[in-house]
Amino acid sequence: KEKEVLGYYLSSHPLAEYESTLKSCCTSYSIGAKSLAHRTEVWMGGVVSSIKIAHTRNPKPDSPTKYANFDLEDLEGITRSIAWPNTYERYAPWIVADAIVLVRGRIDKRGEEEINFIVDEVIPIAEVETRFTSGLTILFDESKHSQDTVNRLAEVLRGYPGDRELQFEVKMASGSLVHMTSTKHKVNITPELRGRLDDLLGESSHRLRMNKPSVNNDNGNGNGGYPKRRQG
């Protein structure tokens, strides 16, 4: 709403908080996407805005007709995006104004610089970390954290058993860094766990290890995942 009224963000950009997460997951950004080949599949993240809902002409019986045109804005610029009816029907709850999302889709070239982004999948930012996180690295400073803190940390971690790899990066009193991977324990990385780690060890006491999502750019069917006839 702030940008809608003023034309720009008076406070910090809404993506600033998620910049690290999106950087780990995006395979392209708004500026770079313009130079990609037609039908290249990419993951892009951003804020949804300027949504326009329309209906396809001459739809098939019992098929959805409503589709959405919208802007996907990242920290570099804006990409005009289209979610055709089947996609929009599935992901409509997240194609709303000011939603921060990660989107999989394909580049639709409309000239040297002009592109559309044909949407295939939309993931709300709240689910991105859960889906693509492979592990957790806890940052520990020997000069700041006591043995009692180590014991309390172990107690906290025992409360969140899971399947994500657990690593430690320990800054020794000498200044050297030691990296260790737990062979006995894996964790369930939740917002609650992350909050407790910050409370115990201080802010920025840990970082997530993210797997960049895969893309499929095998266009062997000749249409790169597009419908044979463009809807609309």
C-alpha positions, -999 to 999 in steps of 0.1 A, spaced: 0 0 0 29 23 8 42 22 -28 7 23 -43 2 57 -26 36 73 -29 50 55 -60 80 43 -39 87 27 -5 93 54 21 106 27 46 128 -2 36 119 -24 6 96 -52 17 120 -78 2 150 -66 23 141 -90 51 141 -119 27 170 -109 4 193 -138 16 166 -164 12 156 -153 -23 192 -150 -33 197 -186 -24 166 -198 -43 162 -175 -74 179 -186 -106 172 -153 -123 162 -117 -115 141 -91 -134 170 -75 -153 189 -107 -162 156 -124 -173 154 -100 -203 185 -116 -218 174 -152 -214 162 -173 -243 125 -177 -251 109 -204 -229 138 -207 -205 125 -219 -171 136 -199 -141 127 -193 -104 122 -156 -96 111 -140 -64 94 -108 -55 64 -88 -44 31 -92 -62 14 -60 -74 -8 -44 -101 -30 -75 -104 -55 -76 -133 -80 -104 -135 -94 -114 -169 -112 -144 -185 -102 -164 -215 -123 -164 -246 -140 -196 -259 -130 -218 -229 -135 -255 -230 -165 -268 -210 -160 -271 -173 -125 -255 -176 -114 -225 -155 -115 -192 -173 -101 -167 -149 -64 -158 -152 -42 -131 -137 -17 -106 -151 5 -91 -124 38 -74 -117 65 -94 -99 89 -68 -84 123 -78 -71 152 -55 -59 162 -49 -95 129 -41 -112 96 -55 -124 87 -85 -145 52 -87 -161 38 -121 -152 8 -142 -163 -9 -170 -145 -32 -188 -169 -64 -203 -157 -52 -237 -145 -23 -221 -127 -43 -193 -113 -70 -216 -100 -43 -235 -80 -23 -206 -67 -48 -178 -64 -45 -175 -26 -9 -163 -31 -14 -141 -62 -26 -112 -41 -13 -76 -36 18 -73 -15 24 -111 -13 61 -120 -13 65 -152 -33 89 -174 -51 77 -182 -86 87 -209 -112 78 -201 -148 91 -196 -183 103 -166 -202 80 -155 -230 100 -132 -253 81 -103 -268 111 -85 -284 147 -76 -276 138 -63 -241 102 -70 -235 92 -103 -218 63 -119 -201 69 -145 -173 45 -174 -177 38 -187 -142 38 -224 -134 41 -225 -96 39 -200 -68 53 -206 -33 46 -182 -5 78 -169 12 68 -185 45 71 -219 29 103 -213 9 127 -219 37 110 -251 48 110 -265 13 145 -257 2 165 -257 34 190 -285 36 206 -278 70 213 -254 98 247 -239 108 250 -225 143 276 -199 149 294 -202 183 320 -179 198 342 -194 224 350 -160 239 314 -151 244 296 -183 251 302 -204 282 300 -241 289 266 -234 305 255 -219 272 267 -250 254 247 -272 277 216 -251 272 221 -252 235 222 -289 235 189 -290 255 172 -267 230 183 -287 200 171 -320 216 136 -305 215 136 -302 177 145 -336 163 142 -338 125 159 -346 92 180 -315 85 218 -316 89 232 -297 118 266 -280 116 286 -257 139 310 -230 131 330 -223 162 352 -192 166 380 -202 190 395 -178 215 426 -178 193 405 -164 164 406 -195 143 374 -211 130 365 -247 134 337 -263 114 319 -294 127 290 -315 115 269 -335 140 269 -372 132 243 -380 158 217 -353 156 195 -337 129 169 -310 135 135 -298 125 141 -261 115 112 -241 127 107 -204 134 104 -213 171 138 -230 171 154 -201 153 139 -176 178 153 -196 207 187 -198 191 187 -160 188 176 -156 224 203 -179 236 232 -170 214 223 -135 201 209 -123 168 226 -137 137 236 -167 157 228 -191 129 223 -194 91 202 -217 69 218 -237 42 196 -236 11 194 -258 -19 188 -238 -51 157 -253 -68 161 -271 -100 148 -260 -134 138 -280 -165 149 -265 -197 145 -296 -219 120 -284 -245 119 -316 -264 82 -314 -269 87 -283 -290 66 -260 -269 86 -257 -237 57 -264 -214 34 -239 -231 -2 -247 -243 -2 -253 -281 -26 -224 -285 -22 -193 -264 -51 -187 -241 -68 -154 -243 
